[in-house]
Amino acid sequence: MGGWSIAVHGGAGVDPNLPLQRQEAAKQLLTRCLNLGISALRSSLSAIDVVEHVVRELETDPLFNSGRGAALTEKGTVEMEASIMDGPKRRCGAVSGLTTVKNPISLARLVMDKSPHSYLAFSGAEEFAKQQGVELVDNDYFITEENLGMLKLAKEANTIMFDYRIPLIGLETCGAGAAMESPIQMNGLPISVYAPETVGCVVVDSQGRCAAATSTGGLMNKMSGRIGDSPLIGSGTYACDLCAVSCTGEGEAIIRGTLARDVAAVMEYKGLQLQEAVDYVIKHRLDDGKAGMIAVSNKGEVAYGFNCVGMFRGCATEDGFMEVGIWE
Amino acid sequence: MGWALALHGGAGDIPLSLPPERREPREAALRHCLQVGVAALKAKRSPLDVVELVVRELENNPHFNAGRGSVLTTKGTVEMEACIMDDTKRCGAVSGLSTVVNAISLARLVMEKTPHIYLAFDGAEAFAKEQGVETVDSSNFITPENIERLKQAKEANRVQIDYTQPIQKEPTADGDSQIGTVGCVAVDGKGNLATATSTGGLVNKMVGRIGDTPVIGAGTYANSYCAVSATGKGESIIRATVARDVAALMEYKGLSLKEAAAYVIEECAPKGTCGLVAVSATGEVTMPFNTTGMFRAAATEDGYCEIAIWPPSA
């Protein structure tokens, strides 16, 4: 063991009927981002730089739910959030309520590095973004046709959609309280196909430093001002000396389960190894909630887990292992 | 095993030389809030009701950094935040409030009346209007003391956690004098637990800055083991996931409430940054802090009662 490791995700909870074409597109994006991270690691970039770099790429691509392609609020606008954490001193930065910042994860990094605080939100965060000179765009830039369509359908069904759906063909449904009796269709496909996802990246570099980053637009049709797990340190994102974790799924369940912190806590306080810790937390900390996570340890291990149907993910280690997947 | 209650009015660099005119109103407030809480527990109100009630009292008191009496942002405005949680892990949080008289009650409404946990800024204010909670013009929260604190902080060009000394004092090693936040934790005789925390944040904070209070697991946390409310330097409390760690140590390492809380305060948060109040499902109570002082009060069914500011004499 030892050596670097990297994992990326594009969200947990996937429609088992997702058309192959979309599955391929997702896998290609994950592969591309993984390779970006691997190059960076081979150039000896530190873990914190790698996770930011990779998540920026995921934010820029509209395929997943972050940056461009982010889920829409009930008002049809985008409110993005992100957080980043650097294991060695547990420095962290988080942002919420962004509407014009092209790469939320980079603003989160600036909060960590250039402000006296850990978390900035809404107009205060936007003001900080201006001061820092980060790239700003109109809110329209982030909005995709697909997501406008999905918002409309979600409103018609009068439901808030979690950042993934599975179809109601089986008895299993995710999205507590948002189950519908008849599958909603858009362009001939079940709406679940279009469910946008949160993105994240965790890395341990060759010096054993761990870092995590998570970014999202949140829930489709969410109330304006709603904050989910992604910017909350200990819930959606966590990193310390031992490990780094990024979660995705039902935000409210992830918050209640303080999922990311709990992985590290069971390693620290119960002596579990990384995969055991991920499995333990997924099994015991979610109650009725559906979620997934990726994690790395300071020993160079990589792990992931999820309790719903599928999670877009990829992982790679220095000794040549590489895997991109969606299903169990 | 009976009920237990603990509350705080902030941990920080509270000088031993605090003049009576600044100490007495706060002690009186702690005593009053303790009585309110104890009466409610004796009347069999749920711990969730009790913590909300007590924190509302603390918010209404202008001597503490929450509600009226909140410290000011760098623009001289008020941005309040709060969080409530019970042992079933239901929770609610709000940030960026500027007109809501009782932030903690809005946090409770988020928990009970929305599918979400956390609402902030304009969205939270809009929700407050929908819910018809009491709102006032933002100027009502601003006290002369806090205008003065902001002025001093700007002169010293530093961000400080509430409780300020006049600037003649030598700055501490990290330059901050630290206090802030109010909170309450309660357990009934049946192991039902709840916690509530509320604050105006840091003096001279950037507009939009969110601290530990509304971050579940950082400043506020409850599960079937215990209920915790923390206070101090928000950025340190977030990084150390203070409230969650107390419960995690009990659950994963089998520590008692006192041991778990002491460990977190001594080992996980830098000296001078943190205090907390906590109760366990079995009726224990603890109020450790690593700052000069912490405004606090506690009582248990078997007759224990304490109101204090500084550490007990060795």
Contacts between the chains, C-beta under 8 A, distances in Angstrom:
chain1	res1	chain2	res2	distance
A	90	B	239	4.4
A	90	B	240	7.5
A	91	B	239	7.2
A	92	B	238	6.7
A	92	B	239	6.0
A	94	B	210	7.8
A	96	B	120	6.6
A	96	B	210	7.6
A	97	B	120	6.7
A	97	B	121	6.3
A	115	B	206	6.5
A	116	B	159	5.0
A	116	B	206	7.7
A	116	B	235	7.7
A	117	B	159	7.9
A	117	B	202	8.0
A	117	B	205	6.9
A	117	B	206	6.1
A	117	B	209	4.6
A	117	B	210	7.9
A	117	B	234	7.9
A	117	B	235	6.3
A	118	B	210	8.0
A	118	B	234	7.2
A	118	B	235	4.7
A	118	B	238	5.1
A	118	B	239	7.2
A	119	B	209	6.9
A	119	B	210	4.1
A	119	B	211	7.5
A	119	B	215	7.4
A	119	B	238	7.2
A	120	B	206	6.4
A	120	B	208	4.7
A	120	B	209	5.8
A	120	B	210	7.1
A	121	B	95	6.7
A	121	B	96	6.7
A	121	B	120	5.8
A	121	B	121	6.5
A	121	B	208	5.0
A	121	B	210	5.6
A	122	B	96	6.3
A	122	B	120	6.6
A	122	B	121	4.1
A	122	B	122	7.0
A	122	B	208	5.5
A	123	B	121	7.2
A	123	B	207	6.9
A	123	B	208	6.2
A	124	B	206	5.8
A	124	B	207	3.8
A	124	B	208	1.6
A	124	B	209	6.5
A	125	B	208	5.1
A	127	B	207	6.6
A	127	B	208	7.1
A	128	B	206	6.7
A	128	B	208	7.2
A	160	B	115	5.6
A	177	B	115	6.0
A	178	B	115	7.9
A	222	B	116	7.1
A	223	B	114	6.5
A	223	B	116	6.2
A	223	B	119	6.4
A	223	B	123	5.8
A	223	B	127	6.9
A	224	B	122	6.8
A	224	B	123	4.1
A	224	B	126	7.0
A	225	B	119	4.6
A	225	B	120	5.1
A	225	B	121	5.8
A	225	B	122	6.0
A	225	B	123	1.5
A	225	B	124	5.2
A	225	B	126	7.1
A	225	B	127	7.2
A	226	B	116	4.7
A	226	B	118	6.9
A	226	B	119	5.8
A	226	B	123	6.5
A	227	B	93	7.8
A	227	B	95	7.7
A	227	B	117	7.9
A	227	B	118	4.1
A	227	B	119	7.2
A	227	B	120	5.6
A	228	B	118	7.6
A	232	B	118	7.9
A	232	B	215	5.5
A	232	B	216	6.7
A	232	B	217	7.6
A	233	B	215	6.6
A	233	B	218	6.9
A	233	B	238	5.2
A	233	B	239	7.1
A	233	B	241	7.1
A	234	B	215	7.2
A	234	B	216	7.6
A	234	B	217	4.1
A	234	B	218	6.5
A	234	B	238	7.8
A	234	B	241	4.4
A	234	B	244	6.0
A	235	B	216	6.5
A	235	B	217	6.6
A	238	B	241	7.8
A	251	B	117	7.7
A	252	B	115	7.3
A	252	B	116	6.5
A	252	B	117	5.1
A	255	B	91	7.2
A	255	B	117	5.3
A	255	B	118	7.5
A	255	B	216	5.1
A	256	B	89	4.3
A	256	B	90	7.7
A	256	B	91	6.6
A	256	B	117	7.6
A	256	B	216	7.4
A	257	B	89	7.7
A	258	B	216	6.5
A	258	B	217	4.1
A	258	B	221	7.5
A	258	B	241	7.2
A	258	B	244	5.0
A	261	B	217	5.9
A	261	B	241	4.8
A	261	B	244	5.6
A	261	B	245	7.9
A	261	B	248	7.8
A	262	B	244	7.8
A	262	B	248	7.2
A	265	B	244	7.5
A	265	B	245	7.0
A	265	B	248	4.4
A	265	B	252	6.2
A	266	B	252	6.0
A	269	B	248	6.1
A	269	B	249	6.3
A	269	B	252	3.7
A	269	B	253	4.7
A	270	B	252	4.7
A	270	B	253	7.5
A	287	B	89	7.8
